[in-house]
Structures are given as C-alpha cells and as structure tokens.
Amino acid sequence: MKKIIQLVLLLSLFLGQSLYAQKRVITGVVTSADDNQPVPGVSVRVKGLNEGAVTKSDGSYEISIRNGKYLVFSFVGYENQEEFVDGKTKINVSLKPSTGLLNEVSIVGSHNANRTKLNSANPVDIIDIKALQETTPQVSVTQLLQYVSPSFHSSVSGGGDAASATSTAQLRGLGVDQLLVLINGKRRHKSSNISWGGLGNGATGYDLNSIPTGSIERIEILRDGAAAQYGSDAIAGVINIVLKKNTDQLSLTSTASTRRRGDGLTTRTSSNYGVKLGEKGGYLNVTGEFATQAVSLPTGNDDAGLYIGPAYGGGANTRGFDQIYTKEIDDAIIKSRGIDRHYFDQRGSTNKAIDGLLFFNAGVPLKQDVELYAFGGISHRNSQFTAVYRLPGWTERNNTFIYPDGFLPAMDNIITDKSFAVGLKAKVKNWNVDISNVYGTNGFGNEISNSLNASYGQRTPRKFNAGSYNASQNTGSIDFSRYFDKVLKGINVAFGGQYRVETYQIIAGEEASYAKADLRAIYGVDTTSGGIPYTTSLGYTPLNGLSPGSQIHAGFRPSNEVDVNRAISAAYADVELNVTSKWLLSGALRVEHYSDFGSVFTYKGATRYSFADWLGVRGSINTGFRAPDLAQFYYTETSTTFQNGVAIDQVTANNVNPATKALGIPSLTPERSKGYTAGLTSSPIPNVEFTVDAYQIDIKDRVGNTGRFSATDTNLPADVRALFVQTGTVQAKFFYNSFSTTTKGIEFTGSYRFLFENGANATFLAGGNFLETKLTKVNTPKGLEAYRYIIFDESEKTRVTSNIPSKKITLQGTYNINKFNFLLRTVYFGSVTLATQLNATFPKPDYYYQTFSPIWVTDIAAGYKITPNIQATVGANNLFNVLGDYTVPAPGSNITRNPGPGATQAGTTTGVQPFVRFTAKF
C-alpha cells in the first residue's frame, strides 16, 4: 500500500510541475463556410488534450493554452479542422459542412446533437477504448470498464454452471438487469442466460463480451436513471457503445497473458479495417476477433483448494474420517492408484474458452441529407465450466465401475450471439428523422461431458445434450429531433415511437440428461360402492438414493419447454431548453404498453446552471420501470449446490409451475423506481476537470430468488412434494418480487491533462464511488408468514447489500514521450461480506458470515514504438499479486479442502498476470 501511494504522489508531482507555466489566450470566431453565419456549440480543443472551450451563441470562443501547437475545431455536421497556433493570439475559422453522413447524437443522456459531456445536465463518462486497448492489461469489454469506471462493476457469476460463461455488468451497485445497453444509440438485446450467485442471482444481464473490443470507438456511461429517455430497464443508467467508422486503416492487436503458475494463458487477437463506400463519405468498418482462455488452477498458494477429506470411503460426501475409515487408509488407496490429492483439484476462477467474433459498422449517403446505415455482428463462443470433483467415495453420485477414481464433470456452453441493425437518417424541413430496426438473438447450448447419470447404473451415457435456450429482441423505432435557436437561448425538441417484440424459448435435452431411472409408480387398491376392487395411482417414489440426471447440470425436461413472446409499444417526448446562456432545463416523458403488464408512465427532469465558465451545478429526478424478463417467468433448472461441504440437488421452479402456485408465490410484477441526483462540475484551471454527484435510487418490489424450501418439510403442498420426487431434488427455490431497497451514494471524477515543452503529454485520472444499499421492505406472501426467513434469506440479503464493494477508487496516470508510453494505475475495491448457507433448518436456516478486507489492485505497463506504426507493450495486471483474504471455514463445518482466497471484489481472483501486446496500424 505504501509503495502504491508513493508511486501515485510521485506521478502527481511530476504531472503538476509545470502547472503554472506561462499561458497564452487565443480568441476567435467560428462561422459556417456556406453562409458565413456564426456556429455556436463548436468544440475547440488543444490537440492532444480532451478538454477545451465551446463557442458561444455568436460563434466566439476563448481558450487558454500553454504548450499546444494545434487547435482542433469540431462540430456535428461539419468537417473537423486543425489550425497551427504558431504564436497567434486570434484565429478565426470557417468550417466546411460535412459532405458525407449525418452524425449520431454526440453523447448519451441527451437527444440534442449539440450536447457535450461538459455541458450535460447528467453525469456522463466517455471512455476511449482505443487508447485503453493499446496500454492496459485488460482485453475484454467488461474488464476494461471494471478498471477505469468507478461506478461500473463486473464479475463472473459465483454460481458456476452456465452463469460462469458470461461476465455480468452493473452500475451504482444495482442489479445486472437494471441498466440499459445501447449500440450506436440503439437498444441492445440481453443474454438469454440466467445468472446465479454474485451480482445477478436470478437475473438476465447484458453479454458485453460478445462485442469485439477492436470494433469500439468509445463507450459512454450515463450514470443516471433514464427510462423516460431510452426505455425501461435504465434504472441505474445507460451504457452506450459507439462503433468505429474510420476507413483506409488496418489495425492489428494481439495480446497474451498468463498467471503466476504458468496456467490460465489468455490470448486475444483483433483486426479492424475500414473501406470507403462511394465518394461522399460512405464507409464500411469491419472487425474480427479471436480469443482463447486456457485452464486455470486455483489461486493462492500451491495447496490452496487441495482436497483433504475422505476420497474413497463410502459416504465420503456426508462424513469425515472416523475410527473405521481413517485418513491413513484413504492415503494408502490414493498412493496405490498412482495419484495424489491434487488429482481432485477444482479449476480456477475462469472457464476454458474459445471465442470468435465478427462485427461491422456501415453508412452510405443516398443523397444530400439522407443516409442509410447498418451495423451488427455475430459471435460464437465455447465456454467450458468444470464443477466440484465427484469423488470415488460419493456413492450416490459416482459409479466406480465407470470412474474408479471419480470424475471432473464438464459443461460446455455453446453461445451464439447475432445482431443486425438497419436504419435511415434524413433531414426533412430542418427536422432530423431516424427510422431504424434492430434485431438481436442470444442462444445457449448445454453439452455435458465426462459425466454420468448415477441412477442409470452402468447403462449411463458419459456425454449428454442437456438442452438449450435462446432469447431474441426486435425493435423498430422512429425518432424526430430539431433545434430551434430563436426560442430564448435555444431549445431542442425530440420525440418518437418504438415497437419491440421479445421472445424466449427452452428446448429439452435428451432423456438421460434429466431422468431419474429408479422412479416407480405406486398404486393403491380401493373398491366401488358395489364392492368391486380397482387400483388407484398414488404417484411415484424413488427406489434408491442415486442422483438423477447428468452430473454438474441436469438437462431440461419436455415439461420445461416454452416458446413465449411479448410485445412492447412506446412513445416519448424530450425537450432541452437553454433558458439563458447559463441555465439549462430538460424534461422527458415516456408511455409504454406491455402486452403482459399493461401501460406504464415514466418521466425525467434535469437542470444545469453555470455560475461561471469554471463552475456549474446540476440535478435530476427520474422514475423507472423494469418488467421481469421472460426468462424469470419461464426458466427452470436442476443443479447441485454445496452446503457445509455436502452436495445438495436443488430445483429452481419457474413462475408458472403448479408447485409455485400451490405454495402461494404470486405472479411476478414489474419493478418501479424513483431516482435523484445532484452534483457540480468544475474546471478551475485549464485542462483540469472535476465532477461530484450524489444520488439516491429507491426501487420497489425487486425480483429475486427465494431461499430453499426443503423436501423434509411435511407441511409443503402436494404439488411441491411431487416436484421433489419428479426431479430427484431435496430443495427448491422460486422467483418472486421479494424485496425493496434504497441505494445512496456519491461519485466523483477528476482529470488533468498536460502537454510538455519537449512534446511529451501526460494524463492523470481519478474517480470514486461510495454507496450503500439498504433493505426497506421484505414482501412475505399471505399464508407463508412462517417461511419469512426462507422467502427472503440471509444469502440474498447480503448479495444485495454487501456482496459488491461499497467503495471503489480508481487512480491512473499515463505519460507519453517520443517512442515511449507508460501507464500506472491502482484501483481500490472495498470490503465485501458473504453469507454461506449451512443447512435448511426450519424456520430459519443457519448461515456463516465472513467479511473480506479491502484490496488495492495495481497495474503497470510500458510501450515502445518499434516503428511509427508498430508498438510493443509489456506489463502486468495485479502487479503485487494481491489476492485478498482467504476463506475461513465455518466453526464445526465439514472441512474437505484447504482454504483459498475467497472474495472477488475485483471481479475475478487471478493474482498477478504479466502480459505482452503488439499493435500495428497501416
């Protein structure tokens, strides 16, 4: 920690040594070349710096510079223009109207094409992915954002199985399904996969890693509720991914990294190229990406996660060593088999994977002020998860005639993601018109290998098709906007409509993947009133205790199959009014109608006031709405969990299952929210920017998973007991609107950019997010009051309130000189608390809590330009190999493995990862 602070202070001192160097003031007027009229809102910046000035209503500007040599003038609808300073104090510029395409909205959070992040009423981060790709250790979209945005958090699900194939994303500590993702300003489809454990227990989120990083120009993060502006789900905020559209340049990037023990080799190679379409500014930009992830070992010391319990003794799943079956006996058997205890190791924190991704972005001007555009892509990925090793002594889960030394079951998730958007932009009587249609689909196939169905005995297959599921979204939109400069100091009006269709489908697996082969029908004998005997069906009973279905993940049954859809129509209006040159007011209204929920109304109001050129205040109020995903209504699964070291089979029943209704769990209802934000922006000296925003988000009736109902409870309804018998499980959980929360927090961002006399440039960035989420209500259905500690259990409570860091701070510095560039970054992830369920005791199960200490993760990188077009970079993620606290077993628990690092505040626990990267541009 001391080393980190010293490095940061040294860097800050170095960057600030010329802060008070002599500055020059340059003034001028920007006009349009076609009519010589002044152009307000033009961005004027020093080349090499991201901050600068904006022209006023009369086209005038004033900018202070020290060491810059060029000024860059840019504005929507005009060609960028560079001017050489050369000692000048006045530079007038005449911008040429763009001969090509109509540009997209400049930043998310506004339908005003003139809006920049400096004068927005909403907190917005703009992240240059191109620069990060060249210097930082991270390669995937989620990990790039994890280490640069203080309000963004991503984690591989702690629930394993298919959930471990995707890295979910969240903003401001809220759910993975409470944010909205856009691409080029258009709604993105979600993953079809339900996340278990971690951030998104029982939720579907966005699979950002299905988008190649090489295709991305920048990412905009709106840290404010925006359901009224962009549609439902935008409770926590919006992430807008803007794709590249450059031409005549081939960009190649290849990165490889590994872990401390030489395991977990990660590679990602990206190629991006753009070609011109026609002579009027048309373009086609294409990106191909290929990535691999090798098998990873457990993190920590070499014995972390080592199996130390009974391996070959019968009933090893339920007991420890005793006087009959001793450790000496077990060790002797292990030695005789020619193996050691590492043979039973689990894999590490990431899946073995192979990814192939292809994306494109295109636009063609058809005639003056009319543009046809399209974008989309396809990704095909195979992610292999391996579960807890099934030991030879687990007699109910292993067959020693097939696997004499047990087996490590594997689950291959074949993920196919497709998207295609097409639209037409035009200017009609000074109105900007955008008509578009976006289609996206995400599918998961589940293939189980190196496994068995124990209830089949020696007849069992070893590979299984466990079924598949997919979801799609088709969105048609029409949007209008226009800026009126004669109303006060200018007003922007936007309105439009949208029609969206969502689908969800589950396809059953092969019978052996879900069947319990030892179920037998039970019959009774009764007599008619005339004394004639007849048989009656009394249901089914298992004849032995052998586990059903494919080990690691049981397949979908024919009764689980669904093919459902819903339609959503929407209309919105959005107004931004510059009351004065210093005061901005904005408001948005939206009406949406769901075919399964009816109509909903949301609104947003925001304002910003500039006390001076260097100081402004802003605030907003908004309402939000999120309808439960179709997957939350219809998804059913059977899986294995571990409680106190014992394997437990459990079933998740969907919201329309007869057992759900019989138990008294109500149908799912929408989540509703109200959010508030207040903050300030400041640029006290040139090239320095600081923002701070406080926020509160109240969400009612959030959808989650109940705790686990036990098959030993004789008071449960017959339909619930039948569910246990049919699936061969002993615990069940359900989807339910079980709780309400309030989240409060403060975010800050700061930046300082500087050009040196020797041509070098440096950047220092800082950011932080401090939040707290509290429960405000727990919804217990009538008649289930006795199950209140199961309806909303302690593990779900800690997941929502303390399972992610409540404090996150990012500090980053870069320095570029001649052929060299350097990066130093450290990120603080606050403490987290986990609750582990030990049993299913009624009415209140027992839990074990552990709080994991905060950690600092430090990255370092150094790059060298071999030629003007080729650069090599080396460095390391988690330079000091910070792993966090080790898990402390619960007192009296059945300890079967050596403890290892237990928390994943940073998203994954990988330890130090050296990397090497080559980039080339031609």
Number of C-alpha atoms within 10 A of each C-alpha: 11 6 8 16 11 11 15 18 11 12 19 16 12 13 22 15 9 14 15 9 11 9 12 14 12 17 14 15 19 25 20 16 14 10 8 11 13 20 19 20 24 25 20 23 23 25 17 17 18 13 20 21 19 23 21 17 16 14 20 19 23 17 19 17 21 19 18 21 16 15 23 17 24 18 22 20 18 20 14 15 15 15 15 12 17 9 9 11 13 14 15 14 17 18 23 15 15 17 16 24 26 22 14 15 17 19 25 30 28 26 26 22 21 18 19 20 18 19 19 21 30 26 28 22 19 15 18 13 20 15 11 17 22 23 23 26 29 22 24 20 22 23 21 19 21 22 28 22 23 27 26 21 27 26 23 25 25 19 15 23 23 24 23 24 27 25 24 29 27 27 25 30 28 25 23 24 26 27 28 29 24 18 19 20 18 19 24 26 27 22 26 29 25 19 28 21 19 24 29 27 22 25 26 25 28 22 23 20 18 26 24 29 28 28 27 23 17 18 23 21 25 26 26 27 33 33 29 28 26 24 22 24 24 26 34 27 25 27 25 23 25 22 24 23 21 19 18 13 13 16 18 20 21 21 23 21 25 22 21 15 15 11 16 24 17 22 20 22 22 21 21 25 23 21 17 18 15 12 11 16 15 22 24 22 23 26 25 22 23 19 21 19 22 17 18 22 22 22 23 22 11 12 16 17 23 19 21 16 21 26 27 22 23 16 15 21 24 14 15 18 16 9 6 8 15 13 18 10 14 17 18 10 16 17 11 10 11 8 13 13 15 13 16 21 18 18 21 20 23 25 24 22 20 19 20 19 23 23 26 22 24 23 25 23 24 17 12 13 17 20 21 21 20 18 21 21 21 21 22 17 22 21 21 27 26 24 19 19 18 23 25 24 22 22 21 18 24 26 25 17 10 16 16 14 21 24 23 22 22 22 28 24 24 22 25 19 26 20 20 17 23 17 18 19 25 22 17 11 8 11 15 19 20 20 18 19 20 22 21 23 23 24 22 24 20 24 21 27 21 18 28 31 29 24 28 19 16 13 12 20 17 17 19 28 22 25 24 21 22 22 25 22 22 21 22 20 20 18 20 20 21 20 20 13 14 8 12 12 16 17 20 21 18 22 20 18 18 19 17 19 17 20 19 24 21 25 20 20 23 17 19 25 30 29 23 24 21 19 18 12 11 12 13 10 10 12 11 8 7 6 8 8 10 11 11 11 10 11 14 15 15 16 11 12 13 22 25 28 31 33 30 28 26 28 31 28 22 15 10 19 19 16 13 14 16 15 16 18 18 20 21 22 21 23 21 24 21 20 15 13 13 15 18 22 20 21 19 23 20 23 17 22 16 16 13 12 14 9 13 16 17 23 22 23 21 21 21 24 22 19 11 11 11 15 16 21 19 24 21 23 21 25 25 28 25 22 18 22 22 18 25 23 19 21 27 22 17 25 18 19 16 14 16 20 17 17 16 17 22 23 23 19 24 22 22 15 19 14 23 23 16 14 17 14 23 16 13 21 16 16 20 21 23 20 23 20 23 21 21 20 26 19 21 13 12 19 21 18 20 19 21 20 21 18 21 21 25 21 24 20 20 23 26 22 22 24 24 24 23 22 20 13 13 9 9 15 15 13 16 23 20 16 21 20 18 18 21 26 21 18 22 23 19 25 27 29 26 22 22 20 20 20 19 19 19 20 23 21 22 18 20 23 22 24 23 16 11 9 12 15 20 23 21 23 19 21 22 21 24 20 21 17 20 15 15 12 13 17 16 20 17 10 10 13 12 13 17 17 17 25 29 22 21 22 20 23 16 17 19 23 22 20 24 28 25 20 21 28 23 23 22 23 22 21 20 19 14 11 12 16 21 20 22 22 25 25 25 21 23 19 20 22 18 23 20 18 20 17 17 20 15 15 12 15 16 14 18 17 16 17 17 21 15 17 21 22 24 24 23 22 23 20 21 19 17 13 10 11 11 16 20 21 22 21 23 23 24 23 17 17 19 17 24 23 19 16 15 15 18 15 8 7 12 17 16 21 16 16 19 21 22 19 25 24 27 25 24 19 22 26 22 23 25 20 22 19 23 20 21 19 15 11
